Amino acid sequence: MFKGWSLYYLNLRLLFSNPIYLLGLFVFAVGYYVLFTIQPFFQALYTTNAIIHTLSLGLAFFVIIRSYHHNDNKQPSAPSHGIFEPLAALTYTTALTVITLMINAIQAFIAPFSYKTIILLLFKQALQVEVSYLFAIAIGWLLAVGLNKLSSYITSFCIWIFFTGILQSMIQHFHWPWLQPFHLNGYFIGRLSQSSEGFWGSPLFIKEQLMLFGLRFLIALLLLSISQWLIHKRQSDDQLFKPSAYIVIFGACILLLSFSYVNSWDKKYKDLTVHYHDSSAKNQLQKQVTNLMRSYTIDVFRNKDIWTVNAQIQLQHAPKLNGPLLFTLNPDFRVKEVLINNKSVSFTVKGTTISIANDSFENDMKNQTLAFIYQGKLNEWTMGKSGDQHYNAFVNGDDAFVPSYLAWYPLPGKISLYNQEGSNLTAPNLQANPVSPLSFKVNLHGFAQSFLSTSGTKSKTFNDTQVFRDSLTSGMSLLSGRFHSEHVKQLTIVVPTEERALLKPVIHYCTYADQLLNQWLKASPSGTLFFVPTKVVMNQATSMVLDGSFLLNSEQLLNTKTVEPELMTNEWLGYVMTQQNISAYLSSTQQKISEDNGASYMTFAAMNYILQKNMGNPEPQLVNNALLLKTKAYADVKSAIKNSQVATLKAVLKILYDKDIKDAEGLPTISYKDWHGAWQSILDKR
């Protein structure tokens, strides 16, 4: 053993005293720092590693092969001592990891991040790169032992290119993510499998990540064991039992872990196939059923991450349809029973669509009750064009994102839950919730974690059942995790707990908006703003209205220069004044926007323009919709701005707010007649 450690020391001295290896460390450090500092933090965290870490893996190949052939003529006294040479090479690559962590830590502590987020990112990065180096060293050691000197260098170069460049293309462009255990650059793998770590408190789907790291670690140990066996064999050593036993043990562990890994991917691909077929089929909305629906009452019971749900829908009377009654439910749930007026009825499930015979209803009865009982674990997974994976909905311990548009409760009609672009499912269909505003009540039984909802109010019963109620909403989504709430008058702002220190510009902007709108319109912004990683869970970075809340991309909090512009939108102002999605004014199947819809949207756009002007924005953008530019309302606003008639514009908007917006239920409609009349009344006074 002493001779083995002596060999380890000699190899370390070779590595850290050789000018070439020292130069490698210096170039790595300088290159990493330069690339890191010229990019935003989170972008640099991934792209810098994709470049520098991949090159450092090539350095690891060279180091281990050079180390073996440098000591080849010395013939160590015992073959078992050969394991100390890979250990020395791993120590050298650990120096690369330490340099990486030091640079990242300096940059992270300068940036406005919470220390817990920093520690999580740095710890994960250290684990990723160290496993990558071990993997590369194990392959290089096997090549050095099994091949002659020149062949090992050439082959290692080819393997380095294959396992970083070519394999990366196969994973991304051919969508073969199951090849990830063999990709050398572990940090690249981490980039592809980002879910929402750092935003939902604890890491999501840590079981899958541990399986991936475990496979890579075990494969590396297996390769090292094979190398040791070859060294014993080459020296005609009789002690082949120990390395053979290691090969058998590591091989068996890899096989067992591979079964779980393959099953995980098999389930993901099956879900993806279901969604792909559903997105290819034609939607059937069945508006007759939608118009008959009065309320949802949903009871959810938890057994770990598996939900058992009883969803009851109240109908005014029996629907009159020519065909079956259709509902859409997420395929992660398995329907156990369907009841109509407490009587079990037959049904069929194909993909995401539930079909119920229309003759199952009692036609002479009013207030029909339709109930669905189903069970499952919500875990929606998709893959983007570049091979990046997204978890669009999940239930994972205390963390959950359960959006209404992915049908965690039955939605009327046959609806595609994902948008399709070619052979890819690019993003969730955020409009996949055709329910007209109605009553919702959701009861969560036996949940220890506290949930939030995108609509309604929350209360608790004596047995800690969480109850969410809303008398009029288009849907209800649920979130849980470590969230922090701030209030600006009637406006609630919800952010991940780790990012609450970054809320200052958001609170400042909302406070100013509240003061200005109160002074001008006697209106106070209200509603709920949720900061969540929309780019991850929705595959889009833009803000949007979801049910009764406004969702913003939480990554904007990390850059104070982009937080306020994220709020400086017509949609945001429209939401805080109406709790509605004013983008609905612009949704038209024709190549034209009606004058009424144009006047309605331009009312909020003009209000936002004035708000931005008062905030000191010299040239705020009015609208960017080409069809809207053709409306008369846009021409009126543009003319008022051009002729410096902002005071007149403010007076017109005050009239329209009092008449059409102030007491409106739902999305207000401002007719062009009212718009023109408001202008005329102000101009007549002058």
C-alpha positions as CSV (number, residue, x, y, z in Angstrom):
1,M,0.0,0.0,0.0
2,F,2.9,2.4,0.9
3,K,4.4,1.8,-2.6
4,G,1.0,2.6,-4.1
5,W,0.8,5.9,-2.4
6,S,4.4,6.6,-3.3
7,L,3.4,6.1,-6.9
8,Y,0.5,8.5,-6.4
9,Y,2.9,11.1,-5.1
10,L,5.3,10.7,-8.0
11,N,2.4,11.1,-10.5
12,L,1.1,14.2,-8.7
13,R,4.6,15.7,-8.8
14,L,4.8,15.0,-12.5
15,L,1.4,16.7,-13.1
16,F,1.9,19.8,-11.0
17,S,5.5,20.4,-11.8
18,N,5.3,19.8,-15.6
19,P,5.1,23.2,-17.4
20,I,2.7,21.8,-20.0
21,Y,0.2,20.6,-17.3
22,L,0.6,23.9,-15.4
23,L,0.0,25.8,-18.6
24,G,-3.2,23.7,-19.1
25,L,-4.5,24.8,-15.7
26,F,-3.6,28.5,-16.4
27,V,-5.3,28.5,-19.8
28,F,-8.3,26.8,-18.4
29,A,-8.7,29.3,-15.6
30,V,-8.2,32.4,-17.9
31,G,-10.5,31.0,-20.6
32,Y,-13.2,30.1,-18.2
33,Y,-13.1,33.5,-16.5
34,V,-13.2,35.5,-19.7
35,L,-16.1,33.5,-21.2
36,F,-18.0,33.6,-17.9
37,T,-17.7,37.3,-17.3
38,I,-18.9,38.4,-20.8
39,Q,-22.3,36.6,-20.5
40,P,-25.3,36.8,-18.1
41,F,-24.9,34.6,-15.0
42,F,-27.3,31.7,-15.8
43,Q,-26.4,31.7,-19.5
44,A,-22.7,31.6,-18.7
45,L,-23.3,28.8,-16.2
46,Y,-24.3,26.5,-19.1
47,T,-22.6,27.8,-22.3
48,T,-19.2,28.3,-20.6
49,N,-19.2,24.7,-19.4
50,A,-20.2,23.4,-22.8
51,I,-17.0,24.9,-24.2
52,I,-14.4,24.9,-21.5
53,H,-15.4,21.7,-19.7
54,T,-15.5,19.8,-22.9
55,L,-11.9,20.9,-23.7
56,S,-10.8,20.1,-20.2
57,L,-12.2,16.5,-20.7
58,G,-9.8,16.2,-23.6
59,L,-7.0,17.4,-21.3
60,A,-8.1,14.6,-18.8
61,F,-7.7,12.0,-21.6
62,F,-4.2,13.2,-22.4
63,V,-3.2,13.4,-18.7
64,I,-4.2,9.8,-17.8
65,I,-2.7,8.2,-21.0
66,R,0.5,10.2,-20.6
67,S,0.7,9.2,-17.0
68,Y,0.4,5.5,-17.8
69,H,3.0,5.5,-20.5
70,H,5.4,7.6,-18.4
71,N,5.4,4.9,-15.7
72,D,5.1,2.0,-18.1
73,N,8.8,1.1,-18.0
74,K,9.0,1.4,-14.2
75,Q,6.9,-1.7,-13.7
76,P,5.1,-1.1,-10.4
77,S,5.9,-3.8,-7.8
78,A,2.2,-4.8,-7.6
79,P,-0.5,-4.6,-10.3
80,S,-2.9,-3.3,-7.7
81,H,-0.8,-0.1,-7.4
82,G,-1.9,0.9,-10.9
83,I,-5.1,2.3,-9.5
84,F,-3.1,5.1,-7.9
85,E,-2.3,6.6,-11.3
86,P,-6.0,7.3,-12.2
87,L,-6.4,8.7,-8.6
88,A,-3.5,11.1,-9.3
89,A,-5.1,12.2,-12.6
90,L,-8.5,12.7,-10.9
91,T,-6.7,14.9,-8.3
92,Y,-5.3,17.0,-11.1
93,T,-8.8,17.4,-12.7
94,T,-10.2,18.2,-9.3
95,A,-8.0,21.3,-9.5
96,L,-9.9,22.3,-12.6
97,T,-13.1,21.8,-10.7
98,V,-11.9,24.0,-7.8
99,I,-10.9,26.7,-10.2
100,T,-14.4,26.5,-11.8
101,L,-16.1,26.7,-8.4
102,M,-14.0,29.7,-7.3
103,I,-14.8,31.7,-10.4
104,N,-18.5,30.8,-10.2
105,A,-18.7,31.6,-6.5
106,I,-17.1,35.0,-7.0
107,Q,-19.5,35.9,-9.8
108,A,-22.5,34.5,-7.9
109,F,-21.8,36.4,-4.7
110,I,-21.4,39.6,-6.7
111,A,-24.8,39.1,-8.3
112,P,-28.0,39.5,-6.2
113,F,-28.7,35.8,-5.5
114,S,-29.6,34.2,-2.3
115,Y,-26.8,32.1,-0.8
116,K,-28.9,28.9,-0.8
117,T,-29.5,29.2,-4.5
118,I,-25.7,29.7,-5.0
119,I,-24.8,26.7,-2.8
120,L,-27.3,24.5,-4.7
121,L,-25.9,25.4,-8.1
122,L,-22.3,25.1,-7.1
123,F,-22.8,21.8,-5.3
124,K,-24.6,20.4,-8.3
125,Q,-22.0,21.7,-10.7
126,A,-19.1,20.1,-8.7
127,L,-20.9,16.8,-8.7
128,Q,-21.5,17.0,-12.5
129,V,-18.0,17.9,-13.5
130,E,-16.3,15.4,-11.1
131,V,-18.3,12.5,-12.4
132,S,-17.5,13.6,-16.0
133,Y,-13.7,13.7,-15.2
134,L,-13.9,10.3,-13.5
135,F,-15.8,8.9,-16.6
136,A,-13.2,10.4,-19.0
137,I,-10.2,9.1,-16.9
138,A,-11.7,5.6,-16.7
139,I,-12.0,5.5,-20.5
140,G,-8.6,6.9,-21.0
141,W,-7.0,4.5,-18.5
142,L,-8.6,1.5,-20.3
143,L,-7.3,2.7,-23.6
144,A,-3.8,3.2,-22.2
145,V,-3.8,-0.3,-20.7
146,G,-5.3,-2.0,-23.7
147,L,-3.6,-0.3,-26.6
148,N,-0.1,0.7,-27.5
149,K,1.1,4.3,-27.0
150,L,0.2,5.9,-30.4
151,S,-3.1,4.0,-30.8
152,S,-4.3,5.1,-27.3
153,Y,-3.8,8.8,-28.1
154,I,-5.5,8.6,-31.5
155,T,-8.4,6.5,-30.2
156,S,-8.9,8.7,-27.1
157,F,-9.1,11.7,-29.4
158,C,-11.8,10.0,-31.5
159,I,-13.7,8.9,-28.4
160,W,-13.5,12.4,-27.0
161,I,-15.0,13.8,-30.2
162,F,-17.7,11.1,-30.4
163,F,-18.8,11.2,-26.7
164,T,-19.0,15.0,-26.6
165,G,-19.8,16.3,-30.1
166,I,-21.4,13.5,-32.1
167,L,-23.3,12.1,-29.1
168,Q,-24.5,15.6,-28.2
169,S,-26.0,15.9,-31.7
170,M,-27.6,12.5,-31.4
171,I,-29.3,13.5,-28.1
172,Q,-30.4,16.9,-29.3
173,H,-31.3,16.5,-33.0
174,F,-32.5,12.9,-33.0
175,H,-34.1,13.2,-29.6
176,W,-32.3,10.2,-28.0
177,P,-31.9,11.5,-24.4
178,W,-31.6,7.9,-23.1
179,L,-28.0,8.1,-24.4
180,Q,-27.2,10.7,-21.6
181,P,-25.3,8.3,-19.3
182,F,-22.6,7.9,-22.0
183,H,-22.2,11.6,-22.7
184,L,-18.8,12.8,-21.3
185,N,-19.9,16.3,-20.4
186,G,-22.1,15.9,-17.4
187,Y,-22.8,19.6,-17.2
188,F,-24.3,19.4,-20.7
189,I,-26.7,16.7,-19.4
190,G,-27.6,18.9,-16.5
191,R,-28.5,21.7,-18.9
192,L,-30.8,19.4,-20.9
193,S,-32.7,18.1,-17.8
194,Q,-33.4,21.5,-16.1
195,S,-36.8,21.4,-14.5
196,S,-37.2,24.2,-11.9
197,E,-34.5,23.8,-9.4
198,G,-33.9,26.8,-7.2
199,F,-37.4,28.0,-7.9
200,W,-39.5,25.4,-6.2
201,G,-37.3,25.0,-3.1
202,S,-36.0,21.5,-3.3
203,P,-34.5,19.9,-6.5
204,L,-37.2,18.3,-8.6
205,F,-37.0,14.7,-9.8
206,I,-33.9,14.1,-7.9
207,K,-34.4,10.3,-8.3
208,E,-34.0,10.6,-12.1
209,Q,-30.8,12.7,-11.7
210,L,-29.4,10.3,-9.1
211,M,-30.0,7.3,-11.4
212,L,-28.2,9.2,-14.2
213,F,-25.2,10.1,-12.0
214,G,-25.2,6.5,-10.5
215,L,-25.0,4.9,-13.9
216,R,-22.2,7.1,-15.0
217,F,-20.3,6.5,-11.8
218,L,-20.8,2.7,-11.9
219,I,-19.7,2.6,-15.6
220,A,-16.5,4.5,-14.7
221,L,-15.8,2.0,-11.9
222,L,-16.5,-0.9,-14.2
223,L,-14.0,0.4,-16.8
224,L,-11.4,0.9,-14.1
225,S,-11.9,-2.7,-12.9
226,I,-11.5,-4.0,-16.4
227,S,-8.3,-2.0,-16.7
228,Q,-7.0,-3.6,-13.5
229,W,-7.9,-7.1,-14.8
230,L,-5.9,-6.4,-17.9
231,I,-2.9,-5.3,-15.9
232,H,-3.0,-8.5,-13.8
233,K,-3.5,-10.5,-16.9
234,R,-0.6,-8.9,-18.7
235,Q,1.8,-9.5,-15.8
236,S,0.7,-13.2,-15.6
237,D,-0.6,-12.5,-12.1
238,D,-2.7,-15.3,-10.5
239,Q,-4.7,-12.9,-8.5
240,L,-7.4,-12.3,-11.1
241,F,-10.3,-13.1,-8.7
242,K,-10.5,-9.6,-7.0
243,P,-10.8,-7.5,-10.3
244,S,-13.1,-10.2,-11.7
245,A,-15.3,-9.9,-8.7
246,Y,-15.4,-6.2,-9.1
247,I,-16.4,-6.5,-12.7
248,V,-19.2,-8.8,-11.9
249,I,-20.5,-6.6,-9.0
250,F,-20.3,-3.4,-10.9
251,G,-21.8,-5.0,-14.0
252,A,-24.7,-6.4,-12.0
253,C,-25.4,-3.0,-10.4
254,I,-25.4,-1.3,-13.8
255,L,-27.9,-3.8,-15.1
256,L,-30.2,-3.4,-12.1
257,L,-30.0,0.4,-12.3
258,S,-30.5,0.3,-16.0
259,F,-33.8,-1.4,-15.7
260,S,-35.2,1.5,-13.6
261,Y,-33.6,4.0,-16.0
262,V,-35.1,2.4,-19.0
263,N,-38.5,2.1,-17.4
264,S,-38.5,5.8,-16.6
265,W,-37.8,6.7,-20.2
266,D,-40.3,4.2,-21.5
267,K,-43.1,5.9,-19.4
268,K,-42.0,9.3,-20.7
269,Y,-42.1,8.2,-24.3
270,K,-45.5,6.6,-23.9
271,D,-46.9,9.8,-22.5
272,L,-45.3,11.7,-25.3
273,T,-46.8,9.4,-27.9
274,V,-50.3,9.9,-26.4
275,H,-50.0,13.6,-26.6
276,Y,-48.6,13.5,-30.1
277,H,-51.5,11.5,-31.5
278,D,-54.0,13.8,-29.7
279,S,-52.4,16.9,-31.1
280,S,-52.7,15.4,-34.6
281,A,-56.5,14.9,-34.2
282,K,-59.1,17.5,-34.7
283,N,-60.5,19.3,-31.7
284,Q,-64.2,19.0,-30.8
285,L,-65.2,21.7,-28.3
286,Q,-68.9,20.8,-27.8
287,K,-70.1,24.3,-26.8
288,Q,-73.5,22.9,-26.0
289,V,-72.0,21.0,-23.0
290,T,-69.8,24.0,-22.0
291,N,-72.8,26.3,-21.9
292,L,-74.7,23.8,-19.6
293,M,-71.9,23.6,-17.0
294,R,-72.6,25.5,-13.8
295,S,-69.9,24.4,-11.4
296,Y,-67.0,22.1,-10.5
297,T,-66.6,20.5,-7.1
298,I,-63.2,18.7,-6.9
299,D,-62.0,16.6,-4.0
300,V,-58.3,15.5,-4.0
301,F,-56.9,12.8,-1.7
302,R,-53.1,12.2,-1.5
303,N,-51.1,9.0,-1.1
304,K,-47.5,10.3,-1.4
305,D,-47.4,11.8,-4.9
306,I,-50.3,9.8,-6.2
307,W,-53.6,11.7,-6.3
308,T,-57.1,10.2,-6.1
309,V,-59.6,12.8,-7.5
310,N,-63.4,13.0,-7.4
311,A,-64.4,15.7,-9.8
312,Q,-68.1,16.6,-9.9
313,I,-69.6,18.8,-12.6
314,Q,-73.1,20.3,-12.3
315,L,-75.1,20.6,-15.5
316,Q,-78.3,22.7,-15.9
317,H,-80.0,19.8,-17.7
318,A,-79.1,16.8,-19.9
319,P,-77.1,17.8,-23.0
320,K,-78.7,17.2,-26.4
321,L,-76.0,15.8,-28.7
322,N,-76.0,13.6,-31.7
323,G,-72.9,11.7,-30.5
324,P,-71.2,10.9,-27.2
325,L,-70.3,13.3,-24.6
326,L,-66.5,14.1,-24.7
327,F,-64.2,15.2,-22.0
328,T,-60.4,15.7,-21.9
329,L,-58.3,14.4,-19.0
330,N,-54.5,14.3,-18.6
331,P,-53.2,10.8,-19.5
332,D,-51.1,10.6,-16.3
333,F,-54.5,9.9,-14.6
334,R,-56.4,6.6,-15.0
335,V,-60.2,6.9,-14.9
336,K,-61.6,4.4,-12.5
337,E,-65.3,5.3,-12.7
338,V,-67.8,7.7,-14.2
339,L,-71.1,8.5,-12.5
340,I,-74.2,10.3,-13.7
341,N,-76.6,11.3,-10.9
342,N,-74.7,8.8,-8.6
343,K,-75.1,5.9,-11.0
344,S,-72.1,4.3,-12.6
345,V,-72.2,4.5,-16.4
346,S,-70.0,3.0,-19.1
347,F,-67.3,5.0,-20.7
348,T,-64.3,4.6,-23.0
349,V,-60.9,6.3,-22.8
350,K,-58.7,6.9,-25.9
351,G,-55.5,8.9,-25.2
352,T,-56.7,12.0,-23.4
353,T,-60.3,11.7,-24.4
354,I,-63.2,10.3,-22.3
355,S,-66.3,9.3,-24.2
356,I,-69.7,8.9,-22.5
357,A,-72.9,7.8,-24.2
358,N,-75.4,10.7,-24.3
359,D,-78.3,8.4,-23.4
360,S,-76.8,7.8,-19.9
361,F,-78.6,11.0,-18.7
362,E,-82.1,11.2,-17.3
363,N,-83.6,13.6,-19.8
364,D,-86.5,14.8,-17.6
365,M,-84.3,15.9,-14.7
366,K,-82.8,19.3,-14.1
367,N,-79.4,19.9,-12.3
368,Q,-77.7,16.7,-13.6
369,T,-74.5,15.7,-11.8
370,L,-71.6,14.2,-13.7
371,A,-68.7,12.8,-11.6
372,F,-65.3,11.4,-12.6
373,I,-63.1,9.3,-10.2
374,Y,-59.5,9.0,-11.3
375,Q,-56.1,8.4,-9.9
376,G,-52.5,9.0,-10.9
377,K,-49.3,11.0,-10.5
378,L,-49.0,14.1,-12.6
379,N,-45.6,14.3,-14.3
380,E,-45.8,16.0,-17.7
381,W,-42.6,15.8,-19.7
382,T,-41.7,17.2,-23.1
383,M,-38.6,17.7,-25.2
384,G,-37.8,20.9,-27.1
385,K,-36.2,21.2,-30.5
386,S,-32.7,21.3,-29.1
387,G,-33.2,18.3,-26.9
388,D,-33.8,20.3,-23.7
389,Q,-36.3,18.6,-21.4
390,H,-39.2,20.4,-19.7
391,Y,-41.4,19.3,-16.9
392,N,-44.6,21.2,-17.7
393,A,-46.6,19.9,-14.8
394,F,-45.5,17.9,-11.8
395,V,-46.3,16.6,-8.3
396,N,-43.1,16.0,-6.5
397,G,-43.2,15.8,-2.7
398,D,-43.9,19.3,-1.3
399,D,-43.5,20.9,-4.7
400,A,-46.2,21.0,-7.3
401,F,-47.2,22.9,-10.4
402,V,-50.7,21.7,-11.6
403,P,-52.0,24.0,-14.4
404,S,-55.6,24.0,-15.6
405,Y,-54.6,23.9,-19.3
406,L,-53.0,20.4,-18.8
407,A,-56.4,19.1,-17.7
408,W,-55.8,17.9,-14.2
409,Y,-59.6,18.0,-14.0
410,P,-61.9,17.0,-16.9
411,L,-62.3,19.7,-19.5
412,P,-65.3,19.6,-21.8
413,G,-64.7,18.5,-25.4
414,K,-61.8,16.9,-27.2
415,I,-58.8,19.2,-26.8
416,S,-55.1,18.9,-27.7
417,L,-53.1,19.6,-24.6
418,Y,-49.9,20.4,-26.6
419,N,-49.1,22.4,-29.6
420,Q,-47.5,20.5,-32.5
421,E,-44.8,21.8,-34.8
422,G,-43.7,19.1,-37.3
423,S,-42.8,16.0,-35.3
424,N,-42.2,18.0,-32.1
425,L,-44.5,18.9,-29.2
426,T,-43.2,22.4,-28.7
427,A,-45.2,23.7,-25.8
428,P,-48.3,23.2,-23.8
429,N,-51.5,24.5,-25.4
430,L,-52.1,27.4,-23.0
431,Q,-55.6,27.9,-24.4
432,A,-56.7,24.3,-23.7
433,N,-59.3,25.4,-21.2
434,P,-62.5,26.2,-23.0
435,V,-64.6,26.5,-19.8
436,S,-66.8,29.7,-19.6
437,P,-66.5,31.4,-16.2
438,L,-68.3,29.3,-13.6
439,S,-68.1,28.3,-9.9
440,F,-65.1,26.3,-8.6
441,K,-64.6,24.6,-5.3
442,V,-61.5,22.5,-4.7
443,N,-60.9,20.5,-1.5
444,L,-57.4,19.2,-0.8
445,H,-57.5,16.4,1.8
446,G,-54.5,15.2,3.8
447,F,-51.9,17.6,2.3
448,A,-49.2,18.7,4.7
449,Q,-47.8,21.4,2.3
450,S,-49.6,24.6,1.8
451,F,-51.0,25.2,-1.7
452,L,-51.7,28.4,-3.6
453,S,-54.2,28.8,-6.4
454,T,-54.4,31.0,-9.4
455,S,-58.0,32.0,-8.6
456,G,-60.4,32.3,-5.7
457,T,-59.9,32.4,-2.0
458,K,-58.5,29.9,0.4
459,S,-59.7,28.6,3.7
460,K,-59.1,25.7,6.0
461,T,-61.5,23.3,7.8
462,F,-61.1,21.9,11.3
463,N,-59.3,18.8,9.9
464,D,-56.8,21.0,7.9
465,T,-58.5,20.4,4.6
466,Q,-57.5,23.2,2.2
467,V,-60.5,24.7,0.4
468,F,-60.3,26.9,-2.6
469,R,-63.5,28.7,-3.8
470,D,-64.3,31.0,-6.7
471,S,-67.8,32.0,-7.7
472,L,-66.7,33.0,-11.3
473,T,-63.5,31.8,-12.9
474,S,-62.5,30.1,-16.1
475,G,-60.3,27.6,-14.3
476,M,-58.1,26.8,-11.3
477,S,-54.4,25.9,-11.2
478,L,-52.5,24.8,-8.1
479,L,-49.0,25.5,-6.9
480,S,-47.0,24.5,-3.9
481,G,-43.5,25.0,-2.7
482,R,-41.5,27.6,-0.9
483,F,-43.2,30.8,-1.9
484,H,-43.2,34.2,-0.3
485,S,-46.0,36.8,-0.6
486,E,-45.8,40.6,-0.6
487,H,-48.7,43.0,-0.8
488,V,-49.0,46.4,-2.5
489,K,-52.5,47.6,-1.4
490,Q,-54.9,45.2,-3.2
491,L,-52.1,43.6,-5.3
492,T,-50.5,40.3,-4.1
493,I,-47.0,39.4,-5.4
494,V,-45.9,35.8,-5.0
495,V,-42.2,34.8,-5.6
496,P,-40.0,31.9,-4.7
497,T,-38.7,32.4,-1.2
498,E,-35.1,32.4,-2.3
499,E,-35.8,35.3,-4.6
500,R,-37.7,37.6,-2.3
501,A,-34.7,39.9,-1.7
502,L,-34.9,40.7,-5.5
503,L,-38.5,42.1,-5.3
504,K,-37.5,45.8,-4.7
505,P,-37.9,47.0,-8.3
506,V,-41.2,45.2,-8.6
507,I,-42.7,46.7,-5.4
508,H,-41.5,50.1,-6.4
509,Y,-43.2,49.9,-9.8
510,C,-46.4,48.5,-8.5
511,T,-46.5,51.2,-5.7
512,Y,-46.1,54.0,-8.3
513,A,-48.7,52.5,-10.6
514,D,-51.2,52.3,-7.7
515,Q,-50.5,56.0,-6.8
516,L,-50.9,57.3,-10.3
517,L,-54.0,55.3,-11.2
518,N,-55.7,56.3,-7.9
519,Q,-55.0,60.0,-8.5
520,W,-56.1,59.8,-12.1
521,L,-58.9,57.2,-12.3
522,K,-59.7,56.6,-8.7
523,A,-58.7,53.0,-9.5
524,S,-56.5,50.7,-7.5
525,P,-54.6,47.8,-9.2
526,S,-55.6,44.4,-7.8
527,G,-55.0,40.7,-8.5
528,T,-52.2,38.2,-8.0
529,L,-48.8,38.3,-9.7
530,F,-47.0,34.9,-9.7
531,F,-43.3,34.8,-10.5
532,V,-42.6,31.3,-11.8
533,P,-40.1,29.9,-14.3
534,T,-42.5,30.2,-17.3
535,K,-39.7,29.4,-19.7
536,V,-39.3,26.0,-18.1
537,V,-42.9,24.9,-17.3
538,M,-44.5,26.6,-20.3
539,N,-41.7,26.6,-22.8
540,Q,-42.2,30.4,-23.2
541,A,-40.5,33.4,-21.5
542,T,-43.4,35.8,-21.9
543,S,-46.0,36.7,-19.2
544,M,-49.6,35.7,-19.4
545,V,-52.9,35.5,-17.6
546,L,-53.7,32.1,-16.1
547,D,-57.2,31.7,-14.7
548,G,-57.4,34.6,-12.3
549,S,-53.7,35.4,-11.9
550,F,-50.9,37.0,-13.9
551,L,-47.8,34.8,-14.4
552,L,-44.4,36.3,-15.0
553,N,-41.0,34.7,-15.7
554,S,-39.2,34.5,-12.4
555,E,-35.8,34.5,-14.2
556,Q,-36.4,38.2,-14.9
557,L,-36.0,38.8,-11.1
558,L,-32.3,37.9,-11.5
559,N,-31.8,40.9,-13.8
560,T,-33.0,44.2,-12.4
561,K,-32.8,45.8,-15.8
562,T,-35.6,43.5,-17.2
563,V,-38.0,43.3,-14.3
564,E,-39.8,46.5,-14.8
565,P,-40.1,46.1,-18.7
566,E,-41.7,42.8,-17.9
567,L,-44.4,44.7,-16.0
568,M,-44.6,47.6,-18.5
569,T,-47.0,45.8,-20.8
570,N,-50.5,46.5,-21.9
571,E,-51.5,43.0,-20.8
572,W,-50.2,43.6,-17.3
573,L,-52.1,46.9,-16.9
574,G,-55.2,45.3,-18.3
575,Y,-55.0,42.5,-15.9
576,V,-54.5,44.6,-12.7
577,M,-57.5,46.7,-13.7
578,T,-59.9,44.0,-14.8
579,Q,-58.3,40.6,-13.7
580,Q,-58.9,39.6,-17.3
581,N,-56.8,38.7,-20.3
582,I,-57.1,41.7,-22.7
583,S,-55.2,39.7,-25.4
584,A,-58.6,38.2,-26.0
585,Y,-59.5,41.4,-27.9
586,L,-56.9,40.5,-30.5
587,S,-57.8,36.9,-31.0
588,S,-59.5,36.9,-34.4
589,T,-59.6,34.2,-37.1
590,Q,-60.0,36.9,-39.7
591,Q,-57.3,39.2,-41.0
592,K,-59.0,42.1,-39.2
593,I,-59.8,43.3,-35.7
594,S,-63.2,44.8,-35.2
595,E,-63.5,48.5,-34.3
596,D,-65.1,47.6,-30.9
597,N,-62.2,45.3,-30.0
598,G,-59.7,47.8,-31.3
599,A,-61.3,50.5,-29.0
600,S,-61.3,48.1,-26.1
601,Y,-57.6,47.2,-26.4
602,M,-56.5,50.7,-27.2
603,T,-58.1,52.0,-24.0
604,F,-55.7,49.9,-21.9
605,A,-52.8,50.5,-24.3
606,A,-53.3,54.3,-24.0
607,M,-53.5,54.0,-20.2
608,N,-50.2,52.1,-20.2
609,Y,-48.6,54.7,-22.5
610,I,-49.4,57.4,-20.0
611,L,-48.2,55.3,-17.1
612,Q,-44.9,54.8,-18.8
613,K,-44.5,58.4,-19.6
614,N,-45.0,59.3,-16.0
615,M,-42.4,56.7,-15.0
616,G,-39.8,58.5,-17.1
617,N,-39.8,56.3,-20.2
618,P,-39.2,58.8,-23.0
619,E,-40.5,56.6,-25.8
620,P,-42.9,53.9,-24.5
621,Q,-44.2,51.4,-27.1
622,L,-47.9,51.8,-27.8
623,V,-48.8,48.5,-29.6
624,N,-46.9,46.0,-31.8
625,N,-49.9,44.3,-33.5
626,A,-50.1,44.9,-37.2
627,L,-53.9,44.5,-37.4
628,L,-54.4,46.9,-34.5
629,L,-52.5,49.6,-36.4
630,K,-55.4,49.6,-38.9
631,T,-58.1,50.5,-36.4
632,K,-59.6,53.9,-35.9
633,A,-58.9,53.9,-32.2
634,Y,-55.2,53.5,-32.8
635,A,-55.3,56.4,-35.2
636,D,-57.0,58.6,-32.6
637,V,-54.5,57.8,-29.9
638,K,-51.5,58.2,-32.3
639,S,-52.9,61.6,-33.4
640,A,-53.3,62.8,-29.8
641,I,-49.8,61.8,-28.9
642,K,-48.3,63.4,-32.0
643,N,-50.2,66.7,-31.4
644,S,-49.3,66.7,-27.7
645,Q,-52.9,66.2,-26.6
646,V,-52.1,63.9,-23.7
647,A,-54.3,65.8,-21.3
648,T,-57.3,65.3,-23.7
649,L,-56.4,61.6,-24.0
650,K,-56.3,61.3,-20.2
651,A,-59.8,62.9,-19.9
652,V,-61.2,60.5,-22.6
653,L,-59.8,57.5,-20.8
654,K,-61.3,58.6,-17.5
655,I,-64.8,58.8,-19.1
656,L,-64.3,55.3,-20.6
657,Y,-63.1,53.8,-17.3
658,D,-66.1,55.2,-15.4
659,K,-68.6,54.1,-18.0
660,D,-67.4,50.7,-19.3
661,I,-64.6,49.3,-17.0
662,K,-65.2,50.3,-13.4
663,D,-68.2,48.1,-12.7
664,A,-67.9,45.6,-15.5
665,E,-68.1,41.8,-14.8
666,G,-65.6,39.9,-16.8
667,L,-63.8,41.3,-19.8
668,P,-65.3,44.8,-20.5
669,T,-66.4,45.8,-23.9
670,I,-65.8,49.3,-25.0
671,S,-67.6,49.9,-28.3
672,Y,-66.2,52.3,-30.8
673,K,-69.5,54.3,-30.4
674,D,-68.6,54.9,-26.7
675,W,-65.0,55.6,-27.7
676,H,-66.0,58.2,-30.3
677,G,-68.6,59.7,-27.9
678,A,-66.0,60.2,-25.1
679,W,-63.7,62.0,-27.5
680,Q,-66.6,64.1,-28.8
681,S,-67.7,65.1,-25.3
682,I,-64.2,66.3,-24.3
683,L,-63.7,68.2,-27.6
684,D,-67.1,69.9,-27.3
685,K,-66.2,71.3,-23.9
686,R,-63.2,72.9,-25.5
